[in-house]
Amino acid sequence: MGPPVAYLGLADGTPVFDRNGQRIGVVEHVLADTALDIFHGVIVHTHPLPGRHLYADADQIAELHERGVVLAVDESQLHEPDETSARTQDDAHPETSLEARIRRAWDWIRAHT
């Protein structure tokens, strides 16, 4: 998979593998706050095509390489960003950090599909 890379060096289209080495898709987009140098995770476009979008939080990623991302989890443990997972600020409970990252993933997917 090549040498390890920082999230800034991770290209869209890089293959994504689950913790068992099974290829589950490709990197669709890296979610990060580059101004603060915070890596949130990646949006994975699953295979076979047309596939679907899943969000892999930074805590669910074991390794970033030049030609591959290795997850620390199975595909079934990834988050599926959708309208129901993207809570609004009107909810009675404050948004958690993970919910905020899933909402940003959903916002990106809506803007680019």
N, C-alpha and C positions, 0 to 999 in steps of 0.2 A: 504493500500500500504506500510505500515511499516513506520519507521522513515525517516525523510529527510536525504539525503546523499550529500556529495560533489561529484563533477564529477569524482574524483579519485575512489570513491566507487561504481560507476555505472557499472554494469556488462553487457557484451554483452548478448542479449537474454531477457533483461528486457522489459516487455510490455510497449508500448507507446500509450497514449490516447490523443484524440483531446480535445479541450476546452469544448466540450459537454459530455465528458466521454466515447465516442465511441472508442473502441480499434481499432487502425489503423495498428499496426504492432509491431515490436520489435526493440530494439537497435541493430544495426549491428556493429557499431563502434563509439567510442567517439573520436572526433577530438579536440585535445588540444595540447598546447605547455607546457609540464610539467616542463621544465627547467625554464620557465618564469612564471609558474602558471597561464596560460591563457586558459580558456575554450572557444572553438570556437563554438561547437554544437555537434550534433549527426547525424550519418547516420541511417536512419530508413529503415528497410526492411518491406515493406507493406504486409498485408494479403488481400485476400487469396493467398496462394502460387500458382504459383511461385513468384508473387508479383513484385515489382520494388523497386528501391532505391530512397529515398528522403532525402534531407538535411534540418535539422531543425537547424537554427542558434540559438545561445545562447539567443538572444533577443526574439525568438519565443517560448521559453521554460518557463513555469510558475513555475514548481516544479520538483525536482529530489527526488525520494524516493527509498528506498531499493528494492521495488517490483513494481515500476511503475514510468513512466515519464509522466507528465501532460503538454501538450502544451498550450500556450496562444492563439493559432490560430486553424483554421480548416485545415484539410489535404490539401485542395486546395490551401492554402497559403504557403505551403512548396516549397522549391526549388528542381527542378529535375536536378541534376548534369549530364551533358552530354558533348560531345565534343563541341557543339556550345556555351554552357555557360562557358566553360573553355577557356577564351581568352588567346592569347599569348602575350608576351612582345612586339611583333612587332606592336601591335595596336597603332593607333595614340594617343589614350588617355591612361593615366596611369590607371592601374588596381586599382579598389576601394578595400577597406578592405573586403567587402562582396564578391566581385568577387574572391578575393584571397582565401577566405575560401571555396567557391564553387569549385574552381579549385583544392584545396587540397582534397576535398571530391571526386571529379571525379578521381583524380590521385590514391587515395586509392582504389576506386571501380575497376578501371582498373587493378591495381596490384593484386587484390584479387579475381578476377572472371575469 
